[in-house]
Amino acid sequence: MTEQISSNPEELGRRKFLTGIIGIVAGAVATLVGLPAIGYIISPGVKQQKQEQWLTLGPVSGLTPGTPAGFPYSQTIQDGWVQSSQSGVAYAVTQDGQNVKVFSNVCTHLSCRVTWQPERNAFVCPCHDGVFGLEGNVIAGPPPRPLDQFQTKIENGQVMILLEA
Amino acid sequence: MATSPTPQPGRGQTLFEWLDERAGLTTIWKTTLARLVPKTNWFYTFGSASLILAMLQGITGMLLTLYYVPTPDHAYDSIQYIMNDLAFGWLIRGMHHWGATLLIIVVFLHMLKSYFVGAYKYPREITWLTGGVLLLVVLVMGFSGYLLPWNQRSYWATSVGTSVVGAVPLIGPFLERVVRGGQEVGAVTLARFYGLHIWWVPIIVLAMIGVHLYLVIRIGITSPPERDE
């Protein structure tokens, strides 16, 4: 750098040089803090907290055609740093001993729990008398749609359902 | 009015003069409070009312932070504690709760008055614009504060309110997850709404009030328009 005071505005004098350096340093500091801050703020919204887990219910051969079998399950829900568990019953239904549908026991009306009542041959919700058939279809009452189904697969004769949290 | 506020001589007078000579107290008094104003009416008090309500919200809010805990486990219970177990907890929280609604009403009335007397015109455009930002920012305060009691009403109001963000084309769902800090309203939402409510938005409010009042003092206030104007 030249030490002499320059009167030519085109020339890079000491004052101009230092102003530039200060600007660059300030910009670097702002970037160094600002960019991580953006990531810091948006990361909980970007990070996939969804956990998928296949749960084995039991052998297909253990199911009686025409009679749902209830399998209790529980899963962990992660909400930020808070962990909680949610439990329910999965009803596995087979008509032909080969294809299996698995229903959630959460009523599609207001999320009460339905149970299978053999004498009525239907899933019945205790809260508002919602009645669902063997295929999860609405027979009577206020439910707006059939029972929700789990994604299922059969591996080595075992029925498995996908738990999503 | 414009002379020294402590007329009696003595130790107080001496101390005041000592301070005044060094800190320019009389100048501050003259320029901020004892300045000349046109003949106005009662509608011109909404601005001061907004300021006083905002200060009350600040003080009662700072008091609430002494006991309130912004986590799903403790938010609701800590407010129950404030309401039922503390001396005057119900009063402090009640002032903050009702003051919030009142502040929004008064800020809005202040805006209406400024509109009707044409106070947004030259040279007060920046005062009007900062006022507009202040109205929006006060609404953000109301919205972020609404979640903090963590009861059914606040939870579902925030679910609905944040899903509005999701209606933005293309990036809506992303923005919604960023605002909520996840797929659903939860622990992260509560924590970030709290941070927003007690740090980020109040600092913006303070900065905006600073500019707003500086301009009011610098330019002065409008006189109400005459009937035949």
Boltz contact constraints between the chains, C-beta under 6 A:
constraints:
  - contact:
      token1: [A, 42]
      token2: [B, 178]
      max_distance: 6.0
  - contact:
      token1: [A, 44]
      token2: [B, 181]
      max_distance: 6.0
  - contact:
      token1: [A, 44]
      token2: [B, 182]
      max_distance: 6.0
  - contact:
      token1: [A, 44]
      token2: [B, 188]
      max_distance: 6.0
  - contact:
      token1: [A, 45]
      token2: [B, 177]
      max_distance: 6.0
  - contact:
      token1: [A, 45]
      token2: [B, 178]
      max_distance: 6.0
  - contact:
      token1: [A, 45]
      token2: [B, 181]
      max_distance: 6.0
  - contact:
      token1: [A, 79]
      token2: [B, 186]
      max_distance: 6.0
  - contact:
      token1: [A, 79]
      token2: [B, 187]
      max_distance: 6.0
  - contact:
      token1: [A, 80]
      token2: [B, 186]
      max_distance: 6.0
  - contact:
      token1: [A, 80]
      token2: [B, 187]
      max_distance: 6.0
  - contact:
      token1: [A, 80]
      token2: [B, 188]
      max_distance: 6.0
  - contact:
      token1: [A, 82]
      token2: [B, 72]
      max_distance: 6.0
  - contact:
      token1: [A, 82]
      token2: [B, 187]
      max_distance: 6.0
